[in-house]
Amino acid sequence: MTLLPRSLLWRTFLLIAVLMVLSVLAWATILARAEIEPRARATAQMVVSVVNLTRAALLTAQADRRRELLLELSVQEGIHVYPAEADDAIAPLAEQPELLRRVAGDLQARLGDHTRVTTAIDGVEGFWVSFRIEGDDYWVMLPRERVERVFPAEWLGWASAALLLALAGAYLVMLFVARPLKALADAARQIGRGRPPPVLDERGPEEIRTVIHAFNQMSGDLARLDADRALILAGISHDLRTPLARLRLMAEMSGIDEATRAGMTGDIEEMDRTIGQFLDFARDTAGEPPELTDLDALVAAVAEQLQCHGARLTVELAGLPPLSLRPLALRRLIGNLVTNALRYGGEAAPVEIRTRREESAVVIEVADRGPGIPATEAERLKQPFTRLEAARTGATSAGLGLAIVDRVARDHGGRFDLLPRPGGGLLARVSLPLRRGPRRPAAPATGRHGHGAPSGAGR
């Protein structure tokens, strides 16, 4: 599991933010290092002036006025003068910041090697510098804030504000780059769902404009290909089914024996069903608007139609409320499931059709007692032109029935599952959302020819 964000916008923004923060820290370090030397010299010059002026004042002052002078220096200037004692506890300067160590070196160079510098004597903190008057050592103590650099709090505020403004600018720049990419991704999803995407505005950086221009060209080419395919399928519907109708009529009117005529008629009907499967799979259902549909009535109508042709079915309906569905697409879904179960379910038991309501979905189940399918083959059989040889029992199909069921279920925001049935057989289950309306289909626009009756399906 990665901690990096997934989007290009936030990954690039995070990278820019890290680089900017590191850059600010690097420049702050460079400025701090570059400032040490001139600040140390200026501080040392100030301390030398204080020491020399203090020594001169004490030397020139009358003996009875020295106490008053020392008091005035302490109150007015914050400068304290103390006589040095042999037992003074002097804090080592080696542990202090580099600035203070450089100031101490400059002071010893200017005032003499006998000059001592420390930051605490007998536990009293300050900036202490020794000097001599007529062979006696004294300490002059200055407040440390006069020597050490005090970082102003407002500088931190201004620096934070500048950094935030820079980050906001970086975010806006990345948003300007990521927004057309998001529009491009949304348009690509619409193509994947079979919707014609709008023409995208070709603006932004040159690289982005080039990608959007290529996408618009691709979208137009796909639309033209879909139109050509629709025309071809319409021709298939007319040019193939018309000769098949003539062949069926000729077989009925010919003087051949009954067995041969039945075989020819069966082959012609199988060809017609295969053509119907191709057209069903490629049919454009985007023009069918969702409407409130009684799913139980739709299931009952499909079952009754098949029962009229001798199908053995049992129907169990749950009394579902009207749902926003595309009725023709759902009719194909139910018809393909039941036809598939009748074809491969064997003659051991009737095919069972059930509807029921779950918490957030309605479920259609079609169960048979046929040979079933391996669990590892369930997802593969949802793909177009896929059949399971072991379950065909000599039947023929185009292998599109379950692919049509899966596509219609996904178009309605639902799910299609093939499950082993307890006791043997196959359980085909379609779950549709209870409250959400259907989406437009995922297949591209093709032919307009359609049939209300269910077409054949193949495992």
Secondary structure, 3 states (H helix, E strand, C coil): CCCCCCCHHHHHHHHHHHHHHHHHHHHHHHHHHHHHHHHHHHHHHHHHHHHHHHHHHHHHCCHHHHHHHHHHHHHHHCCEEEECCCCCCECCCCCCCHHHHHHHHHHHHHHCCCCCEEEEECCEEEEEEEEEECCEEEEEEECHHHCCCCCCHHHHHHHHHHHHHHHHHHHHHHHHHHHHHHHHHHHHHHHHCCCCCCCCCCCCCHHHHHHHHHHHHHHHHHHHHHHHHHHHHHHHHHHHHHHHHHHHHHHHHCCCCHHHHHHHHHHHHHHHHHHHHHHHHHCCCCCCCCEEECHHHHHHHHHHHHHCCCCCEEEECCCCCCEEECHHHHHHHHHHHHHHHHHHCCCCCCEEEEEEECCCEEEEEEEECCCCCCHHHCCHHHCCCCCCHHHCCCCCCCCCHHHHHHHHHHHCCCEEEEEECCCCCEEEEEEEECCCCCCCCCCCCCCCCCCCCCCCCCC
